[in-house]
């Protein structure tokens, strides 16, 4: 049995020890917002937060995450509540096209805010370089993340929901 806390909920999953976290999230937890893109840790579509850190879930075994806090795109805003501030910023800056890469980019952006990353364009581009987007050209994404990092409201407390 693999024990995880996913989006604030304790889950126990019977899975092969070699099952990736991505497969556990999608197939066992039925959380399909985390996308499988490349399986080679290149595209970042599978990015989730593990104990608050951005991690590509395609090459992380679920067993390696035993007893850890996993946050997926589904866990950042309540279904009946407002969008997460990063989602709002992406929308306002037209940082979305097809949406395939968007969950991973949003999760990486949340981690950047938690890390209190530099807010200049060059630093943001470098920090997002592990997440590929084929549709947007990154301009809106970079503007959204820079704005969030410069905002006095962008605090760690506001970035991740309290699932307790």
N, C-alpha and C positions, 0 to 999 in steps of 0.2 A: 504494500500500500504506500502510495505517495501522498503526503499531507502538505497541502499548500493553503495559503490564505489568498483567495482571488477576489479582488474588488471588495475586500472587507468580509468575505464569507469563507469560513473554514470548509475545505473540501478534502475528501479522501478518495483517491483514484486508484483503481487496480489497473496498472499499466506495466508494460515491459520496461525494465530499467533503462533500456536504450532509447526510449521514446523521447522525442524532443519536447521542450516546453511548448513550442508552437503547436505541435500535434495534440498535446493534452488540452491546451486552451480551445482549439477549434473542434476537436472530435469528442472529447470527454466533457468539457465544460460548455460546449456549444456557443462559444464566444468567437464569432467569425469576423469581427472587426479587425483583428490582427491578421494581416495578409501574408501569404506565402508568395514571395517573389522569385528569389534566385536560389535559395538553399546554400549559398556560398558566402553569406555574411557581407554581401556587397551592396544590396539595395536599401536595406533598412525598413522595408515594408512591414517587417515582423517586430519592430521595436516595441517593447513594453517596459514598464518600470519594475525593477526588482529591488525591494527595500529602498525605493526612491531613486535608483540609478537606472539610466537608460541602458537597456541590454537588447541585443538582437536575439530573439527567442528561437530562431531556426537552428542555431548551433549550440544551444544550451539544453542539456538533458533536464527533464522535469525533476529527476531524482536529485540533481545538483541544487534544486531550489526548495528542497525539503524544509518545511517550517518557515519559509520566507513569505514576505508580503509581495504579491504580484498585482500590479495595476495595469489594466488594459484600457483601451479607448472606451469601452463600455462602462468603465468604473470612474470616469472623471466628472460626469454630470449625471444627475438623476434623470430617469426617463420622463418624469412629469415636471421637471424643473427647468430652470434656464440653462443655456449652453455654458460650457466652461469658458473662462476668459480667453484662453488660447483659441478655442473654436470661434469665438466672436471676432477676435482680431484677424484670423484667417479669412473669415467671411468679409469683413470690412475692407480688407486689402486685396480681395479677389485672388487669394492664395490657393485656390482649388480649381481643378479642371475635372479630370475623370474621377478623382477621389481615391484611386488605388493606393497611392503613396501617403495620402493625407493622414491616416491614423498614426503611422510611424513617425511622420514629421511632427505631428502634434505632441506625441509622447516625448520625442527628443527635445522639443521646444520647452515642454514642462520641466524636463531635467535641466535645461540651460538656466531657467529661472531659478530653480532650486540651487544650482551651482553658483548663482550670482555671476554669470558669465559676463564678459565685457559686451557693451551694447553697440560697438561700432560695426559697420557693415562687414568689414574684412574678417573680424573675429567670428561673427555670426555665420558667414559663409564657410569658414574653416570648420566651425563646430557642427554644421549641418552637412558637411561633405560626405559623410557616411550614409546619407539618406538620398537616394536618387529619385528625381521626378522628371518624367519625360514630357510633361504637358505644359507646365507653368512657366518655365524659364527662370524660376526661383525669385524673381523680382518682388512679387507680392509676399511671398513667404519671408524673405529677408526683411522687408519693411515691417511686416507684422511682428516678427520676433524682436527686431530692434526696438520697436515701439513698446512692446511688453517689457523688455529689459530696462528701458528708461523710465517706465511708469513707477511712481512711488507706491502704487497699489499692488505691484507685482511682488508679493512676499511669498515665502514658502507656505505660510498658513493658508493663503488663498489659492495656492496652486493645486494642492491635492486635497480631495475631500476627506473628511473624518469619517471613516467607515465603522467607527466603534458603536 
